[in-house]
Amino acid sequence: ISLLFVMIVPAYAQTESNSVVINEIEINPTGNDSVTALEWIELYNPTGDDIDLSGWQIASTTVLKKTMTIPDGTIIQPGEFLFFNYQPLWFTDSNDSVELKNDNGIVIDKTPTLPDILNNSMSWQRLFDGYDSDSSDDWKFVISSPKSSNGIIVETIESIDTIVTVSSD
């Protein structure tokens, strides 16, 4: 008797970065951005290691060019989200791009150019936590979810065929 088994197994197939990424950004929240520091950014650590963010920078790259330096002693643990806001008008509402630089000034992550003229609770988020294929298609504009998951990818893959032969007298 020969039996043929094909197993379908769920697998987590993140296209994850090997370092901390910008996971979500709110560049035009509800309220007056020129009066209060309402704009924010969320970082995510998709790696299996603690990462020391001391001296790293989050920088607006267009028009305003404001840069926040992350305080000494800031550690982001594996799978952790860190939330930062800086000062009024940190980001522009139209066509801003934001960079995350390490303590040597090397760009570790950068968003595409992102517009948000709606002045509401919508934010730009990676499709899934840590998902980074270096494409603007990695991002979606949806209701904000600061300090929490944007979701993970679960992909179904087929395993190799297994043949089992059983014989009996």
Residue pairs with C-beta under 8 A, 6 or more apart in sequence:
1 165
1 166
1 167
2 163
2 164
2 165
3 163
3 164
3 166
4 161
4 162
4 163
5 161
5 162
5 163
5 164
6 158
6 159
6 161
6 162
7 158
7 159
7 162
8 156
8 157
8 158
8 159
9 156
9 157
9 159
10 154
10 155
10 156
11 154
11 155
11 156
11 157
12 152
12 153
12 154
12 155
13 153
13 154
13 155
13 157
14 46
14 128
14 129
14 130
14 131
14 152
14 153
15 131
15 132
15 133
16 46
16 47
16 130
16 131
16 132
17 46
17 47
17 109
17 130
17 132
18 47
19 47
19 51
19 108
19 109
20 43
20 44
20 45
20 46
20 47
20 51
20 53
20 56
20 76
20 100
20 108
20 109
21 43
21 44
21 46
21 100
21 108
21 109
21 126
21 130
21 132
22 41
22 42
22 43
22 58
22 98
22 100
22 109
22 110
22 111
22 126
23 42
23 43
23 44
23 81
23 125
23 126
23 129
23 130
23 150
24 41
24 42
24 123
24 124
24 125
24 126
24 144
24 145
24 146
24 150
25 40
25 41
25 42
25 91
25 98
25 111
25 114
25 123
25 124
25 125
26 38
26 39
26 40
26 41
26 116
26 121
26 123
26 124
26 144
26 146
27 39
27 91
27 92
27 93
27 96
27 114
27 116
27 123
27 124
28 39
28 91
28 93
28 116
28 117
28 118
28 119
28 120
29 38
29 39
29 40
29 119
29 120
29 121
29 144
30 38
30 119
30 120
30 121
31 38
31 119
32 38
33 39
33 88
33 89
33 93
34 88
34 89
35 88
36 88
37 85
37 86
37 87
37 88
37 90
38 85
38 88
39 85
39 86
39 89
39 90
39 91
40 83
40 84
40 85
40 146
41 58
41 83
41 84
41 85
41 98
42 81
42 82
42 83
42 84
42 146
42 147
43 53
43 76
43 81
43 82
43 84
43 100
44 80
44 81
44 82
44 126
44 129
44 130
45 51
45 76
45 77
45 78
45 79
45 80
45 130
46 78
46 79
46 129
46 130
47 78
48 78
49 78
50 75
50 76
50 77
50 78
51 75
51 76
52 74
52 75
53 70
53 74
53 75
53 76
53 82
54 70
54 71
54 72
54 73
54 74
54 103
55 69
55 70
55 72
55 102
55 103
56 69
56 70
56 74
56 100
56 101
56 102
56 103
56 108
57 67
57 68
57 69
57 70
57 99
57 100
57 101
57 105
58 67
58 68
58 70
58 84
58 86
58 98
58 99
58 100
58 101
59 65
59 66
59 67
59 68
59 98
59 99
59 101
60 66
60 67
60 90
60 91
60 92
60 96
60 97
60 98
61 96
61 97
61 98
61 99
61 110
62 92
62 95
62 96
62 97
62 113
63 92
63 96
64 89
64 90
64 91
64 92
66 86
66 87
66 89
66 90
66 91
68 84
68 86
68 87
68 90
70 84
74 82
76 82
81 146
81 147
81 148
81 149
83 146
83 147
91 98
93 115
93 116
93 117
93 119
94 115
94 116
94 117
95 113
95 114
95 115
96 113
96 114
96 115
97 110
97 111
97 112
97 113
97 114
98 110
98 111
98 114
99 107
99 109
99 110
99 111
100 107
100 108
100 109
100 110
101 107
101 108
102 108
109 132
111 124
111 139
112 135
112 136
112 139
113 136
114 124
114 139
116 122
116 123
116 124
116 141
121 143
121 144
122 141
122 142
122 143
122 144
123 141
123 142
123 143
123 144
123 145
123 146
124 139
124 140
124 141
125 139
125 140
125 141
125 142
125 144
125 145
125 150
126 132
126 138
126 139
126 140
126 150
127 137
127 138
127 139
127 140
127 150
127 151
127 153
128 150
128 151
128 152
128 153
129 149
129 150
129 151
129 152
131 138
131 153
132 138
